[in-house]
Amino acid sequence: MKTDTALKRLLSSPNISWRAKALACIIILQADIFADGKSKGKIGRLVELGIEAEAAVTNGITELKHKGILEVETIRNDDGLGYVIGNEWKIVVPSD
């Protein structure tokens, strides 16, 4: 799905708070950072982009996860031990 279509569909959804919509838009527009499994500090990155406290950002991220809009995939080391080395964030835009 094209980015502008995804953003329009996301922003027009009545089932998501404005905070969660804004966070989802940032994740979509900066996908290179949030899809990078080895990139650390994703919550911190979002906090730096606004005046909201970490708790507010975390609440918005929790809302996105609970509503199935944010999928977080855990990335593990393939050395046989399976240590967690990061995660990838992906926005799943609700259908009409």
Stockholm file with secondary structure:
# STOCKHOLM 1.0

chainA/1-96         MKTDTALKRLLSSPNISWRAKALACIIILQADIFADGKSKGKIGRLVELGIEAEAAVTNGITELKHKGILEVETIRNDDGLGYVIGNEWKIVVPSD
#=GR chainA/1-96 SS CCHHHHHHHHHTCTTSCHHHHHHHHHHHHTHHHHTCTTCCCHHHHHHHTSSCCHHHHHHHHHHHHHTTSEEEEEEECTTTTCCEEEEEEEECCCCC
#=GC SS_cons        CCHHHHHHHHHTCTTSCHHHHHHHHHHHHTHHHHTCTTCCCHHHHHHHTSSCCHHHHHHHHHHHHHTTSEEEEEEECTTTTCCEEEEEEEECCCCC
//
